Amino acid sequence: MEEPPFKQEQASRPTAARTAGRNVGRSSRQTARRPLCYYGDDFTGSTDVLESLFQAGLKTVLFLEPPTPELLQEQFQDVDCFGVAGVGRSLTPEEMERELRPLFMTLKAAGAAVVHYKICSTFDSSPGTGSIGKAAEIGREVFGGRYIPLLVGVPYLGRYTLFGNHFAAGGAEGTVHRLDRHPTMSKHPVTPMAESDLRKHLAQQTALKTALLDIKALDGSSADVRKRLETVIRQEQPDLLLFDVLDERRLEAAGRMIWEEAEEHDGLFVIGSSGVEYALGAVWRKDAGNLDTAVDSNRIRAEVSEAAPLLVISGSCSPVTEGQIGHALQAGFAGIRVPMEDLLSSETREAAKIALQQEAQQWLAGGRSVIVYSATGPTDESIGRMREVLSARGIRSEDSSRLLGHALGELTRELVRQLGISRVLIAGGDTSGYVTRELGVYALECISVLDPGGPLCRAYANEPSFDGLELVLKGGQVGGVDFFERVAGYRYGG
């Protein structure tokens, strides 16, 4: 395959953190190891890790399927870290067993110092769906080790863990809420959070024991923190150890403990949000003797080119996305509601697809940015109507998501191919996964920082029409109210 031009640009970027990640260690055996590889339990969350490692100066590629050793050696030999985007967050425990065990074995064979099971920073999970406890059980059996570090807080994204209780910013104002009182997560349709103590929440999913290294224990020198950690390990003998996170200083302290544990073992298994990468990145930069290797976000934002028109595909119904859709429509974006009922019916499906494509193509060909959305937000009346239709037809919600994702993927593929669109924003984790697969994308690389958790990526794809396509894969809670306009790089009407 022809190598896209951005690959050389990324490879030439000086990275003291890259050197630190590769060379910090206590034995010559470890210096050649990649510092980290990871599995993301949903698609948009997987790109969040790309952003954090990009800011740490580490060249990272996210694959949609586990890469073969030949692919890593032949096309991606200069990559420091790599990830695999998955759908673990939507799987049952039985499905997780089938998917995760062989994948964990593949990641273990890659020989990275840290193997990260990346979860959402709002700990989305339940005993029956996306069970983090089940992932921990499989990881414990595959990787062994003294314990599994569990780190969820990410101050950069407004996520904090205090005395085991988790807090997250939410809403247009970014107010920090305890997780069981969070306006979105407490009412999540699949994995509602009724418990903010992550230890208690996890205990509903697994019999594995979870201990806590709290905020007070993370104060002081590394030696002091290490002594307290060893005391917890000795006295409680946990399977998992949850790290509190309040600020960057404590985040780095947790990262130091995780990295030192990884240095002592072959492939430390870690569970957590992208806070894991921010924690380790801080350690790697300090150990490299350079604290200024992170990418300058303001400079990167200034370098983002305009992309007119922008195609937005939204399968998200979060209140944050709702505000972004409304703001973009007021700014001049054209909005097209997805005819969900027609798409779910075999009699009307093809006609609905054609009509949807023709309307979007008309706006885009005229230079107008377009939002194709399934719902405006969590209170959209179409959500209730759709649930009634699904129930009446005996269609599972998972099946409707696949049908919708497939249809939106086909739409995106045809519009990009016909109109030469250079940038696409996809809102919603499941939607992002389905659409990128329809485009034949097999890997992504972060090329710019936009808003925390919403990086601009460039795609590797087999078909030239999609190779080099710029993608933003946005989770429901990501971005300011003007995020869609900022991704486009300009505003309509001034």
C-alpha positions as CSV (number, residue, x, y, z in Angstrom):
1,M,0.0,0.0,0.0
2,E,1.2,3.5,-0.8
3,E,2.2,5.3,2.3
4,P,0.2,8.5,3.1
5,P,2.2,11.7,3.2
6,F,1.3,12.5,6.8
7,K,3.2,9.4,8.0
8,Q,6.6,11.0,7.2
9,E,5.6,14.2,8.9
10,Q,4.6,12.5,12.1
11,A,7.8,10.3,12.1
12,S,10.0,13.4,12.0
13,R,8.5,15.1,15.0
14,P,11.1,15.2,17.9
15,T,9.9,13.3,20.9
16,A,11.8,13.1,24.1
17,A,8.8,11.3,25.6
18,R,9.2,8.6,23.0
19,T,12.8,8.1,24.0
20,A,11.7,7.9,27.7
21,G,9.0,5.5,27.0
22,R,11.3,3.1,25.2
23,N,14.4,3.4,27.4
24,V,13.2,3.9,31.0
25,G,13.7,0.6,32.6
26,R,15.9,-1.5,34.9
27,S,17.1,-4.1,32.4
28,S,18.5,-4.3,28.9
29,R,15.7,-6.8,28.1
30,Q,13.1,-4.1,28.5
31,T,14.6,-1.2,26.6
32,A,13.5,-2.6,23.2
33,R,9.9,-3.1,24.3
34,R,7.1,-0.8,23.2
35,P,6.0,1.1,26.3
36,L,2.3,0.4,25.8
37,C,-0.5,-1.2,23.7
38,Y,-4.2,-1.1,24.5
39,Y,-7.7,-2.3,23.7
40,G,-10.5,0.2,23.7
41,D,-13.9,-1.1,24.8
42,D,-15.6,1.4,22.6
43,F,-14.6,3.2,19.4
44,T,-14.6,6.9,20.4
45,G,-12.9,6.1,23.7
46,S,-10.1,4.4,21.7
47,T,-9.3,7.7,19.9
48,D,-9.1,9.4,23.3
49,V,-6.0,7.3,24.0
50,L,-4.6,8.4,20.6
51,E,-4.9,12.0,21.7
52,S,-3.2,11.4,25.1
53,L,-0.2,9.6,23.6
54,F,0.0,12.1,20.8
55,Q,0.3,14.9,23.4
56,A,3.0,12.8,25.2
57,G,5.0,12.8,21.9
58,L,4.5,9.1,21.2
59,K,3.7,7.9,17.7
60,T,0.6,5.8,18.0
61,V,-1.7,4.0,15.6
62,L,-5.2,2.6,16.4
63,F,-6.2,-0.5,14.5
64,L,-9.8,-1.6,13.9
65,E,-8.7,-5.2,14.0
66,P,-5.8,-6.8,15.9
67,P,-2.7,-6.2,13.7
68,T,-0.6,-9.1,12.6
69,P,3.1,-9.1,13.5
70,E,3.9,-8.7,9.8
71,L,1.8,-5.5,9.6
72,L,3.5,-4.0,12.6
73,Q,7.0,-4.9,11.3
74,E,6.5,-3.9,7.7
75,Q,4.2,-0.9,7.7
76,F,4.3,0.4,11.2
77,Q,7.8,-0.4,12.4
78,D,8.3,3.2,13.6
79,V,5.2,3.1,15.9
80,D,5.8,3.5,19.6
81,C,2.4,2.4,20.8
82,F,-0.6,0.8,19.2
83,G,-4.2,0.2,20.1
84,V,-7.1,-2.0,18.9
85,A,-10.6,-0.5,18.8
86,G,-13.3,-2.8,20.2
87,V,-16.9,-3.0,21.3
88,G,-16.4,-4.5,24.7
89,R,-18.6,-1.9,26.3
90,S,-21.7,-3.3,24.5
91,L,-21.0,-7.0,25.0
92,T,-22.5,-9.5,27.4
93,P,-20.0,-11.4,29.7
94,E,-20.3,-14.4,27.4
95,E,-19.5,-12.4,24.4
96,M,-16.6,-10.7,26.2
97,E,-15.2,-14.1,27.0
98,R,-15.2,-15.0,23.3
99,E,-13.7,-11.7,22.1
100,L,-11.3,-10.6,24.9
101,R,-9.5,-13.8,25.8
102,P,-7.8,-14.4,22.4
103,L,-7.3,-10.6,21.9
104,F,-5.6,-10.3,25.3
105,M,-3.3,-13.2,24.3
106,T,-2.4,-11.3,21.1
107,L,-1.6,-8.2,23.0
108,K,0.5,-10.1,25.5
109,A,2.5,-11.6,22.6
110,A,3.2,-8.1,21.4
111,G,5.5,-7.7,24.4
112,A,4.6,-4.2,25.5
113,A,5.5,-3.1,29.0
114,V,1.9,-2.1,29.7
115,V,-1.2,-3.7,28.2
116,H,-4.2,-1.3,28.9
117,Y,-7.8,-2.3,28.8
118,K,-9.2,1.1,28.1
119,I,-12.6,1.9,29.5
120,C,-14.8,5.1,29.4
121,S,-13.8,7.7,32.0
122,T,-17.4,7.5,33.3
123,F,-17.0,3.8,34.0
124,D,-19.9,2.7,31.7
125,S,-20.6,-0.9,32.7
126,S,-23.1,-3.2,34.3
127,P,-23.2,-6.9,35.3
128,G,-24.8,-7.8,31.9
129,T,-23.3,-5.2,29.5
130,G,-19.7,-4.2,29.2
131,S,-18.7,-5.8,32.5
132,I,-15.4,-4.3,33.6
133,G,-15.4,-7.0,36.2
134,K,-15.5,-9.7,33.5
135,A,-12.7,-8.0,31.6
136,A,-10.6,-8.0,34.9
137,E,-11.2,-11.7,35.4
138,I,-10.0,-12.5,31.9
139,G,-7.0,-10.2,32.2
140,R,-6.1,-11.7,35.6
141,E,-6.0,-15.2,34.1
142,V,-4.1,-14.1,31.0
143,F,-1.5,-11.8,32.5
144,G,-1.3,-12.7,36.1
145,G,0.7,-10.2,38.2
146,R,0.4,-9.1,41.8
147,Y,-2.6,-6.9,41.1
148,I,-4.4,-5.1,38.3
149,P,-4.0,-1.2,38.6
150,L,-7.4,0.5,38.1
151,L,-7.2,4.2,37.2
152,V,-10.2,6.1,36.0
153,G,-9.7,9.8,36.8
154,V,-8.6,12.2,34.1
155,P,-8.4,15.9,35.3
156,Y,-7.8,17.0,31.7
157,L,-11.3,15.6,30.8
158,G,-13.0,16.7,34.1
159,R,-13.0,13.2,35.7
160,Y,-12.0,12.7,39.3
161,T,-11.9,9.9,41.9
162,L,-11.9,10.8,45.6
163,F,-11.9,8.1,48.3
164,G,-13.1,5.6,45.7
165,N,-16.0,7.8,44.6
166,H,-16.0,9.0,41.0
167,F,-17.0,12.4,39.7
168,A,-17.5,13.7,36.2
169,A,-18.1,17.0,34.5
170,G,-21.4,17.2,32.6
171,G,-23.8,19.5,30.9
172,A,-23.1,22.7,28.9
173,E,-21.6,24.4,32.0
174,G,-19.2,21.6,32.7
175,T,-20.4,21.2,36.3
176,V,-18.8,18.4,38.2
177,H,-21.3,15.8,39.4
178,R,-20.9,12.7,41.6
179,L,-21.4,9.8,39.1
180,D,-24.7,8.6,40.6
181,R,-26.1,12.2,40.3
182,H,-24.6,12.9,36.9
183,P,-27.3,14.2,34.5
184,T,-26.3,11.7,31.8
185,M,-24.7,8.8,33.4
186,S,-27.3,8.4,36.2
187,K,-29.9,8.0,33.5
188,H,-27.9,6.1,30.9
189,P,-30.4,3.8,29.0
190,V,-28.0,0.8,29.0
191,T,-25.6,1.2,31.9
192,P,-27.1,3.7,34.4
193,M,-24.8,4.6,37.3
194,A,-26.6,4.2,40.6
195,E,-23.4,3.9,42.6
196,S,-20.5,6.4,42.6
197,D,-18.2,4.2,44.7
198,L,-16.3,2.3,42.0
199,R,-15.4,-0.5,44.3
200,K,-19.1,-1.2,45.1
201,H,-20.1,-0.8,41.5
202,L,-17.4,-3.3,40.5
203,A,-18.4,-5.7,43.2
204,Q,-21.7,-6.2,41.4
205,Q,-19.8,-7.5,38.4
206,T,-17.1,-9.7,39.9
207,A,-15.9,-11.5,43.0
208,L,-12.4,-10.1,42.5
209,K,-11.3,-8.0,45.4
210,T,-10.7,-4.3,44.9
211,A,-8.6,-2.2,47.3
212,L,-8.0,1.6,47.2
213,L,-4.9,3.8,47.3
214,D,-6.6,7.0,48.3
215,I,-5.8,10.6,47.7
216,K,-3.9,11.0,51.0
217,A,-1.7,8.0,50.3
218,L,-0.7,9.6,47.0
219,D,0.9,12.6,48.7
220,G,4.6,12.8,49.5
221,S,7.7,11.4,47.8
222,S,7.6,8.4,45.4
223,A,9.2,6.3,48.2
224,D,6.5,7.3,50.6
225,V,3.7,6.5,48.1
226,R,5.4,3.2,47.3
227,K,5.6,2.3,51.0
228,R,1.9,2.9,51.4
229,L,1.0,0.9,48.3
230,E,3.0,-2.0,49.5
231,T,1.2,-1.9,52.9
232,V,-2.2,-2.0,51.1
233,I,-1.0,-4.9,49.0
234,R,0.3,-6.8,52.0
235,Q,-2.7,-6.2,54.2
236,E,-5.5,-6.5,51.8
237,Q,-4.1,-8.8,49.0
238,P,-6.3,-7.3,46.4
239,D,-6.9,-8.4,42.8
240,L,-7.4,-4.8,41.7
241,L,-6.0,-1.6,43.1
242,L,-8.0,1.6,42.5
243,F,-6.0,4.8,42.4
244,D,-7.7,8.1,43.5
245,V,-7.1,11.0,41.1
246,L,-7.7,14.6,41.9
247,D,-5.1,16.6,40.1
248,E,-2.1,16.2,37.8
249,R,0.3,15.8,40.7
250,R,-1.5,12.8,42.1
251,L,-2.1,11.5,38.6
252,E,1.7,11.4,38.0
253,A,2.2,9.7,41.4
254,A,-0.2,7.0,40.3
255,G,1.6,6.7,37.0
256,R,4.9,6.3,38.8
257,M,3.6,3.3,40.8
258,I,2.1,1.7,37.7
259,W,5.3,2.2,35.6
260,E,7.5,0.8,38.3
261,E,5.3,-2.2,38.6
262,A,5.4,-2.7,34.8
263,E,9.2,-2.6,34.9
264,E,9.3,-5.6,37.2
265,H,7.0,-7.8,35.1
266,D,6.5,-9.0,31.5
267,G,3.4,-7.1,30.4
268,L,1.5,-5.5,33.3
269,F,-2.3,-5.5,32.7
270,V,-4.0,-2.2,33.6
271,I,-7.6,-1.2,33.5
272,G,-8.6,2.5,33.2
273,S,-9.5,5.5,31.2
274,S,-7.1,7.6,29.1
275,G,-5.9,8.8,32.5
276,V,-3.5,5.8,32.4
277,E,-1.7,7.3,29.4
278,Y,-1.7,10.8,30.9
279,A,-0.3,9.4,34.1
280,L,2.4,7.4,32.3
281,G,3.2,10.2,29.9
282,A,4.0,12.5,32.8
283,V,6.4,9.9,34.2
284,W,8.1,9.3,30.8
285,R,8.6,13.0,30.2
286,K,10.1,13.5,33.7
287,D,12.4,10.5,33.3
288,A,13.6,11.8,29.9
289,G,14.6,15.0,31.6
290,N,12.2,17.1,29.5
291,L,8.9,18.3,30.9
292,D,7.9,20.2,27.8
293,T,7.5,17.5,25.2
294,A,3.7,17.6,25.1
295,V,2.1,19.0,22.0
296,D,1.1,22.7,22.2
297,S,-2.7,22.4,21.8
298,N,-3.2,26.1,20.9
299,R,-0.5,25.8,18.1
300,I,-2.1,22.6,16.8
301,R,-5.5,24.1,16.8
302,A,-4.3,27.0,14.7
303,E,-2.8,24.7,12.2
304,V,-6.1,22.8,11.5
305,S,-7.1,23.6,7.9
306,E,-10.7,24.5,6.9
307,A,-12.8,21.6,5.6
308,A,-15.7,22.8,3.7
309,P,-18.2,21.3,3.6
310,L,-18.1,19.1,6.7
311,L,-20.2,15.9,7.0
312,V,-21.5,15.1,10.5
313,I,-23.0,11.7,11.2
314,S,-24.6,11.6,14.6
315,G,-26.0,8.5,16.4
316,S,-25.6,10.1,19.8
317,C,-28.5,11.3,22.0
318,S,-26.5,12.9,24.8
319,P,-27.4,16.4,26.1
320,V,-23.9,17.6,25.1
321,T,-24.4,16.5,21.5
322,E,-27.9,17.9,21.6
323,G,-26.4,21.4,22.4
324,Q,-23.8,21.0,19.6
325,I,-26.4,20.1,17.0
326,G,-28.6,23.0,17.9
327,H,-25.7,25.4,17.9
328,A,-24.4,24.2,14.5
329,L,-27.9,24.4,13.0
330,Q,-28.1,28.1,14.1
331,A,-24.7,28.6,12.6
332,G,-25.9,27.5,9.2
333,F,-25.4,23.7,9.1
334,A,-28.2,21.8,7.3
335,G,-29.9,19.2,9.4
336,I,-31.3,15.9,8.2
337,R,-33.2,13.6,10.5
338,V,-32.6,9.9,9.8
339,P,-35.9,8.2,8.9
340,M,-35.4,5.4,11.5
341,E,-38.8,3.7,11.1
342,D,-38.4,3.5,7.3
343,L,-34.8,2.2,7.7
344,L,-36.0,-0.6,10.0
345,S,-38.6,-1.8,7.6
346,S,-37.5,-4.1,4.8
347,E,-40.3,-2.7,2.5
348,T,-39.1,1.0,2.8
349,R,-35.4,0.6,3.6
350,E,-33.9,1.1,0.2
351,A,-36.1,4.0,-0.8
352,A,-35.3,5.7,2.5
353,K,-31.6,5.3,2.0
354,I,-31.8,6.8,-1.5
355,A,-33.8,9.8,-0.3
356,L,-31.4,10.4,2.6
357,Q,-28.4,10.3,0.3
358,Q,-29.9,12.6,-2.3
359,E,-30.9,15.2,0.3
360,A,-27.4,15.2,1.9
361,Q,-25.7,15.2,-1.5
362,Q,-27.7,18.3,-2.5
363,W,-26.6,20.3,0.5
364,L,-23.0,19.2,0.4
365,A,-22.6,19.8,-3.3
366,G,-23.7,23.3,-2.7
367,G,-20.9,23.8,-0.1
368,R,-23.2,23.5,2.9
369,S,-22.1,21.5,5.9
370,V,-24.6,18.8,6.9
371,I,-25.6,17.0,10.1
372,V,-27.3,13.7,9.6
373,Y,-28.8,12.7,13.0
374,S,-30.9,10.0,14.5
375,A,-32.1,12.1,17.5
376,T,-31.5,15.7,18.6
377,G,-31.0,14.6,22.2
378,P,-32.2,12.5,25.2
379,T,-35.7,14.1,25.2
380,D,-36.3,13.7,21.5
381,E,-39.8,12.3,21.0
382,S,-38.5,10.0,18.3
383,I,-36.6,7.9,20.9
384,G,-39.8,6.8,22.6
385,R,-41.6,6.1,19.3
386,M,-38.7,4.1,18.1
387,R,-38.7,1.9,21.3
388,E,-42.4,1.2,20.7
389,V,-41.7,0.2,17.0
390,L,-38.8,-2.0,18.0
391,S,-40.9,-3.7,20.7
392,A,-43.9,-4.2,18.4
393,R,-41.6,-5.8,15.7
394,G,-39.6,-7.9,18.2
395,I,-36.3,-6.2,17.2
396,R,-33.6,-5.9,19.8
397,S,-32.0,-2.5,20.4
398,E,-28.6,-4.0,19.4
399,D,-30.0,-5.1,16.1
400,S,-31.5,-1.7,15.4
401,S,-28.1,-0.1,16.2
402,R,-26.4,-2.4,13.6
403,L,-29.1,-1.6,11.0
404,L,-28.7,2.1,11.6
405,G,-24.9,2.0,11.7
406,H,-24.8,0.0,8.5
407,A,-27.1,2.5,6.7
408,L,-25.2,5.5,8.0
409,G,-21.9,3.8,6.9
410,E,-23.2,3.3,3.4
411,L,-24.4,6.9,3.3
412,T,-21.0,8.2,4.4
413,R,-19.1,6.0,2.0
414,E,-21.1,7.1,-1.1
415,L,-21.0,10.8,-0.1
416,V,-17.2,10.8,0.5
417,R,-16.6,8.8,-2.7
418,Q,-18.8,11.0,-4.9
419,L,-18.1,14.4,-3.5
420,G,-14.5,14.1,-2.4
421,I,-15.3,15.2,1.2
422,S,-12.0,15.5,3.1
423,R,-13.3,15.5,6.7
424,V,-16.1,13.7,8.5
425,L,-17.3,14.0,12.2
426,I,-19.0,11.0,13.7
427,A,-20.8,11.4,17.0
428,G,-21.5,8.2,19.0
429,G,-19.3,5.2,19.8
430,D,-21.3,2.5,18.1
431,T,-22.0,4.8,15.1
432,S,-18.3,5.5,14.8
433,G,-17.4,1.9,14.7
434,Y,-20.0,0.9,12.1
435,V,-19.2,3.9,9.8
436,T,-15.4,3.5,9.8
437,R,-15.7,-0.2,9.0
438,E,-18.0,0.6,6.0
439,L,-15.3,3.0,4.8
440,G,-12.7,0.1,4.9
441,V,-10.6,2.0,7.4
442,Y,-8.2,-0.3,9.2
443,A,-6.1,2.2,11.2
444,L,-6.2,5.7,12.6
445,E,-3.5,8.2,13.7
446,C,-4.0,11.4,15.6
447,I,-2.8,14.5,13.7
448,S,-4.3,17.3,15.8
449,V,-5.8,18.3,19.1
450,L,-9.2,20.0,19.0
451,D,-11.1,19.6,22.3
452,P,-10.2,17.2,25.1
453,G,-11.3,13.7,24.0
454,G,-12.1,14.6,20.4
455,P,-8.9,14.5,18.4
456,L,-8.6,14.9,14.6
457,C,-7.4,11.7,13.1
458,R,-6.3,10.6,9.6
459,A,-7.3,7.2,8.3
460,Y,-5.4,4.3,6.7
461,A,-7.7,2.6,4.3
462,N,-7.3,0.2,1.4
463,E,-9.4,2.3,-1.0
464,P,-7.7,5.5,-2.2
465,S,-11.0,7.5,-1.8
466,F,-10.8,7.0,2.0
467,D,-7.0,6.7,2.6
468,G,-6.0,9.9,4.3
469,L,-9.6,10.9,5.1
470,E,-9.7,13.1,8.2
471,L,-12.0,11.8,10.9
472,V,-13.2,13.1,14.3
473,L,-14.9,10.4,16.3
474,K,-16.8,12.1,19.1
475,G,-18.1,10.5,22.3
476,G,-21.4,11.8,23.7
477,Q,-19.8,13.9,26.5
478,V,-17.0,15.4,24.4
479,G,-16.6,18.9,23.1
480,G,-17.9,22.5,23.7
481,V,-21.1,23.7,22.3
482,D,-19.4,25.0,19.1
483,F,-17.5,21.8,18.5
484,F,-19.0,21.0,15.1
485,E,-18.1,24.5,13.7
486,R,-14.6,24.3,15.1
487,V,-14.1,20.9,13.4
488,A,-15.3,22.4,10.2
489,G,-12.7,25.3,10.7
490,Y,-15.1,28.1,10.0
491,R,-18.6,29.5,10.7
492,Y,-21.4,30.3,8.3
493,G,-22.7,33.8,8.3
494,G,-19.6,35.2,10.1
